[in-house]
Amino acid sequence: MNADLVLPVIAGLGWLVIAGSAVASFRLGWSQMLKMGLIWLAIFLGLYVLVAWFQVAQGTAAALL
């Protein structure tokens, strides 16, 4: 790891602590938190797949022209 990546890693960990404490303040059960986490993971993975597919489709269309 080089010195340019230290600050973003520390900032990312700080944001994860803040987000974790915000979720913990709702005092939800572990099963409910796990379900919500999996739903957010599915949303972000779905968006990632959609954008990746769009980029592949755009590149394929550009190759045909």
N, C-alpha and C positions, 0 to 999 in steps of 0.2 A: 504494500500500500504506500503510495507516495504522499507527500505533504499536502498536495492539492485536494485529496479526498478526505482528510481528517475532519475538517469543519463540516462538510455535508453529512458525514456519518454521525457525528456528535449531534448535529441539529436534527437529523432524522430520528435518532434515539430519544431526543428530548420531546419531539412531537408525539412519538409513540407513548411516552410516559404521560403526557398531557391527555391524549385521547383515551388511554387506559384508565386514568383517574376519572375522566368524565363519564365513561361507561360504568365504572365501579360505583359512582355516586348514585346511580339509579337503583342499586341494590337488587339487581336481577339475579335469578338463579343461573347456575352454570349452564344448564341445558338451553335456557333462553339466550344467553350471551353467545353460546356456540352456534345456535341457529341463526342469530343475527349476523355473526361473523361470516358464516358460510353463505348467507344471502348476499352480503356485500362482496365477498370473494367471487361469487357467481356473476354479479353485476359487472365488476371490473374485468373479469376474464372474458365475459361476453362482449364487452366493448372493445377489448384488445383484439379478440378474434374478428370482430366486425371491421375494425380499422385495418388489420393485417390483410383480410380478404379483399377489402377495397383497394389497397395498395397493389396487391397481386393482380387484381382485375384491371386496374389502371395501367400497370406495366405490360400486361398481356395485350391490352387494346393498343397501347403505344407501339408495341413490337409489330402489330399487324399493319399499321399505317406505314 
